[in-house]
């Protein structure tokens, strides 16, 4: 989910142990360092629209929680989760699952790079175009606000980028690592990852990331020193009966 072949998520308090914080990094981030991006209804949390589509339900959601999730899902009724997700009530949702891994890089040192440039709001159209062509995972018009995004240009055009997404206490997720197909094989993804990790390390935090099962990019991550912490399942749930949910209690 975080990376494709061409590109490269529970804790409620800053002192939560790593196994809690990273089990549901969406909830940990939105109750912690990224609380200013949180949209909340009851016990359901999500990132603001156009920032990120990720949603977190409480560990044992009732019908009222599913009603709240539906209210936060937007017009198409879709929510995206990477933390625990108990089965929704019968007939409520169609769920698509993508299996993968969560990796942590406690021993990975960053490295500054003079060719790397900082990307910002003015670069978003070009960033969205690169994401559209390389499919590294969800990237929306305001995703750039989540943290530092860095890029490398070739002939003035954005050739590769990487940045920060979820930030549970003490950790930063490396995300949107992607390279234009015309510039693959040049080590740009590795350089950008190390440059982003240098930023993470300057804050005294540690890097982690997610990768889909079968993605060859996992070999790059392991060469850098990342290690698999746990299997993870990304779930795309399309709420099929919002009226039923809204009427529940």
C-alpha positions as CSV (number, residue, x, y, z in Angstrom):
1,X,0.0,0.0,0.0
2,X,2.8,2.4,0.7
3,X,4.9,1.4,-2.2
4,X,4.6,-0.3,-5.6
5,X,7.2,-1.9,-7.8
6,X,8.0,1.5,-9.2
7,X,7.4,3.5,-5.9
8,X,7.7,3.2,-2.3
9,X,-0.6,1.3,11.4
10,X,-2.7,1.6,18.5
11,X,-1.9,3.8,21.1
12,X,-3.7,6.8,22.6
13,X,-0.9,8.5,24.5
14,X,2.7,9.6,23.8
15,X,4.1,7.1,26.3
16,X,2.2,4.1,24.8
17,X,4.6,1.1,24.1
18,X,5.6,0.6,20.6
19,X,3.4,-2.5,20.2
20,X,0.3,-0.4,21.0
21,X,1.3,2.7,19.0
22,X,2.1,0.9,15.8
23,X,-0.8,-1.6,16.0
24,X,-3.2,1.3,15.0
25,X,-1.0,4.2,14.0
26,X,-4.0,6.1,12.6
27,X,-5.6,6.4,16.1
28,X,-2.2,7.0,17.8
29,X,-1.3,9.8,15.3
30,X,-4.7,11.5,15.4
31,X,-4.8,11.5,19.2
32,X,-1.2,12.7,19.3
33,X,1.1,14.6,17.0
34,X,-1.4,14.9,14.1
35,X,-4.5,15.8,16.2
36,X,-4.8,19.0,14.2
37,X,-5.7,16.8,11.2
38,X,-8.3,14.8,13.1
39,X,-12.0,14.6,12.3
40,X,-13.9,12.8,15.0
41,X,-17.4,11.5,15.5
42,X,-17.9,9.5,18.8
43,X,-15.0,7.1,19.0
44,X,-14.3,7.1,15.3
45,X,-11.4,9.1,13.9
46,X,-10.3,10.0,10.4
47,X,-7.9,12.3,8.8
48,X,-9.4,15.4,7.2
49,X,-10.7,15.0,3.7
50,X,-8.1,15.7,1.0
51,X,-5.4,14.9,3.6
52,X,-5.7,11.1,3.9
53,X,-8.5,8.6,3.6
54,X,-7.5,6.5,6.7
55,X,-10.1,5.9,9.4
56,X,-9.8,4.3,12.9
57,X,-12.7,2.6,14.7
58,X,-12.5,1.6,18.4
59,X,-11.3,-1.9,19.1
60,X,-14.8,-3.4,19.6
61,X,-17.2,-1.1,17.5
62,X,-20.9,-1.2,18.1
63,X,-23.6,-0.3,15.6
64,X,-23.3,3.4,16.7
65,X,-19.6,3.3,15.8
66,X,-20.4,2.0,12.4
67,X,-23.0,4.7,12.0
68,X,-20.3,7.3,12.9
69,X,-17.9,5.7,10.4
70,X,-20.5,6.0,7.7
71,X,-21.0,9.7,8.5
72,X,-17.3,10.3,8.2
73,X,-16.8,8.2,5.1
74,X,-17.9,10.8,2.6
75,X,-20.2,10.6,-0.4
76,X,-19.0,7.2,-1.7
77,X,-19.3,5.5,1.7
78,X,-15.7,4.2,1.6
79,X,-13.3,4.0,4.6
80,X,-9.7,2.8,4.6
81,X,-8.2,1.1,7.6
82,X,-4.8,-0.3,8.6
83,X,-5.4,-1.0,12.3
84,X,-7.7,-3.6,13.9
85,X,-11.0,-4.0,12.1
86,X,-13.6,-6.4,13.5
87,X,-16.1,-7.7,10.9
88,X,-18.9,-5.2,10.2
89,X,-22.5,-6.2,10.8
90,X,-23.9,-8.5,8.1
91,X,-24.8,-6.7,4.9
92,X,-23.3,-3.5,6.1
93,X,-20.0,-3.3,4.1
94,X,-18.1,-4.8,1.2
95,X,-14.5,-5.2,2.3
96,X,-11.5,-5.5,0.0
97,X,-8.3,-6.6,1.7
98,X,-4.7,-6.1,0.7
99,X,-2.1,-8.0,2.7
100,X,1.3,-6.7,3.5
101,X,3.9,-6.0,6.1
102,X,4.8,-3.3,8.6
103,X,8.5,-2.7,8.9
104,X,10.5,-0.6,11.4
105,X,13.9,0.9,11.0
106,X,15.2,1.5,14.5
107,X,18.8,1.1,13.3
108,X,18.5,2.9,10.0
109,X,20.5,6.1,9.8
110,X,19.5,8.9,7.5
111,X,21.7,10.7,5.1
112,X,21.5,14.3,3.7
113,X,21.6,14.7,0.0
114,X,22.5,18.0,-1.8
115,X,20.4,17.2,-4.9
116,X,17.2,16.6,-2.9
117,X,14.7,19.5,-2.9
118,X,11.9,20.3,-0.5
119,X,8.4,19.9,-2.0
120,X,5.4,22.0,-1.0
121,X,1.9,23.1,-2.1
122,X,3.1,24.6,-5.4
123,X,4.5,21.2,-6.3
124,X,1.2,19.3,-5.6
125,X,0.0,19.1,-9.3
126,X,3.3,17.5,-10.3
127,X,3.3,15.2,-7.2
128,X,-0.3,14.1,-8.0
129,X,0.7,13.3,-11.6
130,X,3.7,11.2,-10.5
131,X,1.5,9.3,-8.0
132,X,-1.1,8.7,-10.7
133,X,1.6,7.2,-13.0
134,X,3.3,5.1,-10.3
135,X,0.6,4.2,-7.8
136,X,2.5,4.2,-4.5
137,X,-0.7,4.4,-2.5
138,X,-3.2,7.1,-1.4
139,X,-2.0,10.6,-2.0
140,X,-4.5,13.5,-2.0
141,X,-4.3,17.2,-2.7
142,X,-3.5,18.0,1.0
143,X,-1.3,15.0,1.8
144,X,1.7,17.2,1.5
145,X,0.7,18.9,4.7
146,X,1.3,15.7,6.8
147,X,5.1,16.3,6.9
148,X,8.2,16.8,4.9
149,X,8.2,15.7,1.3
150,X,11.4,15.6,-0.7
151,X,12.1,15.2,-4.4
152,X,14.7,14.9,-7.1
153,X,14.3,16.6,-10.4
154,X,15.7,15.7,-13.8
155,X,15.5,18.4,-16.5
156,X,13.3,20.4,-14.2
157,X,10.7,17.7,-13.9
158,X,9.9,15.7,-10.8
159,X,11.6,12.4,-11.2
160,X,11.1,10.8,-7.8
161,X,9.8,11.7,-4.4
162,X,9.3,10.4,-0.8
163,X,7.8,11.9,2.3
164,X,6.1,11.5,5.7
165,X,2.5,10.3,6.4
166,X,1.3,8.9,9.8
167,X,3.1,10.2,12.8
168,X,2.2,8.2,15.9
169,X,4.1,9.3,19.0
170,X,7.9,8.7,18.5
171,X,7.5,7.4,15.0
172,X,7.1,8.6,11.4
173,X,5.8,6.6,8.5
174,X,7.8,6.9,5.3
175,X,5.4,7.0,2.4
176,X,4.8,8.0,-1.2
177,X,8.2,6.7,-2.3
178,X,7.9,6.7,-6.0
179,X,10.1,7.1,-9.1
180,X,9.1,8.0,-12.7
181,X,9.5,4.9,-14.8
182,X,12.0,6.7,-17.1
183,X,14.3,7.2,-14.1
184,X,14.2,3.9,-12.3
185,X,17.3,1.9,-11.6
186,X,19.3,5.1,-10.6
187,X,19.0,4.6,-6.9
188,X,16.7,7.7,-6.5
189,X,14.3,5.9,-4.1
190,X,17.1,4.9,-1.8
191,X,18.5,8.4,-1.7
192,X,15.2,10.0,-1.0
193,X,14.3,7.5,1.7
194,X,17.6,8.2,3.5
195,X,17.0,12.0,3.2
196,X,13.6,11.7,4.7
197,X,14.9,9.5,7.5
198,X,17.5,12.1,8.2
199,X,14.7,14.6,8.9
200,X,12.9,12.0,11.1
201,X,16.1,11.4,13.1
202,X,16.6,15.2,13.6
203,X,13.3,15.2,15.4
204,X,14.4,12.3,17.6
205,X,11.8,9.9,16.0
206,X,12.1,6.5,14.4
207,X,11.0,5.5,10.9
208,X,8.5,2.8,9.9
209,X,6.7,1.9,6.7
210,X,4.2,-0.4,5.1
211,X,4.6,-2.5,2.0
212,X,2.2,-4.7,0.1
213,X,2.9,-8.5,0.0
214,X,4.9,-9.5,-3.1
215,X,6.3,-6.0,-3.7
216,X,9.9,-6.3,-4.8
217,X,10.6,-2.9,-3.0
218,X,10.8,-4.8,0.3
219,X,14.3,-5.9,-0.7
220,X,15.4,-2.3,-0.8
221,X,13.9,-1.6,2.6
222,X,15.6,-4.7,4.1
223,X,18.9,-3.7,2.6
224,X,18.6,-0.3,4.3
225,X,18.1,-2.0,7.6
226,X,14.3,-2.1,8.0
227,X,12.9,-5.3,9.5
228,X,9.4,-6.8,9.4
229,X,7.6,-6.1,12.6
230,X,4.3,-7.8,11.7
231,X,2.0,-8.8,8.9
232,X,-0.7,-6.1,8.2
233,X,-3.9,-6.1,6.3
234,X,-5.2,-2.9,4.6
235,X,-9.0,-2.9,4.4
236,X,-11.1,-0.9,2.1
237,X,-14.7,-1.0,3.4
238,X,-17.5,0.3,1.3
239,X,-20.5,0.8,3.6
240,X,-23.3,-0.6,1.6
241,X,-26.2,0.3,3.8
242,X,-25.7,3.8,5.2
243,X,-29.4,4.3,5.9
244,X,-29.4,1.2,8.1
245,X,-26.3,2.4,9.9
246,X,-27.7,5.9,10.5
247,X,-30.9,4.4,12.0
248,X,-29.0,2.2,14.4
249,X,-28.1,3.0,18.0
